[in-house]
Amino acid sequence: MATVFSYRTLGCVAALLLSATAALAQDKPAAPAPAAAAAPAADAAGDASADNPWNKLCGEDGRTKKKVCFTVRELRTDSGQFLASAGVREVDGETRKILLVQTPVAMLIQPGIRVQVDQNTQVPGKFTICMPNACFAEIPITDDFTASMKKGKDLIITTQNQQAKALNFPISLSGFTTSYEGPAIDTAALQRQRDQLASEVQRKAKEAQQKLLDAQSAASGAAAKP
């Protein structure tokens, strides 16, 4: 039964969030976050709050015909590459809330994940499914947890890599309350936002490629001089 629920939830995520292909990337280091594991923690970074806000998306569950809403934010590197995401899932008429977390692949499955707001107590969770581009976890959360998200600075996702070292993904909570309590974003506006992001990622990739070509050309020229 849990598996059925997970696949249905992921279907809602795919339909509502138009999730981009996840790719683990390392960029500049972020502020460290506490981790309960004995292994030292590393931080995945690159949260651009102005370009990557919290979004609230709503739609209808095809099976139950109930309204489902997600308030979600993605963590990306400065170059626009996807790292992780977290979203609060609510179903109309139900008190239960789910924090749906998406992480890169190549993480240890057995320890599961942990989430926390700032320095607050960590809440454990288990991965429900891993796909070729990402792993997903569903964590039941309380009203107190969402209240802490409204007042907090960062939502920190902690996983373990293949070396059993903790890896933290800090997602800024700036703008969460406004999105969570406000109306759903227009899906056309979301698509425009994603198109703009894709264009920016492509531009930065071309710039990086040109810099590499220029460096190679300069090196070849220096080597050719007597």
TAPEGI-V87436 format. One line per field, one symbol per residue. ss: DSSP state (@ for helix, = for strand, . for the rest). phi: phi as a letter, one per 20 degrees, with the letter a starting at -180 (. if undefined). burial: # if it has 9 or more other C-alpha atoms within 8 Angstrom, else .. A space follows every 50 residues. Layout:
# TAPEGI-V87436
ss: ???
phi: ???
burial: ???
This chain:
# TAPEGI-V87436
ss: .@@@@@@@@@@@@@@@@.......................====...... ....======......==========.....==========.....==== ===...=.....=====.....===.=====..========.@@@@@@@@ @..========....=======...@@@@@@.....@@@@@@@@@@@@@@ @@@@@@@@@@@@@@@@@@@@@@@@..
phi: .ffgfffffffffffeelffffbfbdcffdffcfceffffeddecoedff ecefcdccadffeemefdccdcbddcffenffdabbbedcdgndefdcee dccffmdffgfmcccbdlefffdebcfeacdgdadccdcfcdffffffff eeecddecccefemdfcdcedfefnfggffeeffffffffffffffffff ffffffffffffffffffffffffff
burial: .....#.....###.#.....####.#.....#.......########.. .#######..#....#############.############....##### #####.##...#######...#.#####.#..#######.#....#.### .##########...##########.##.##...##....#......##.# #..##.....................
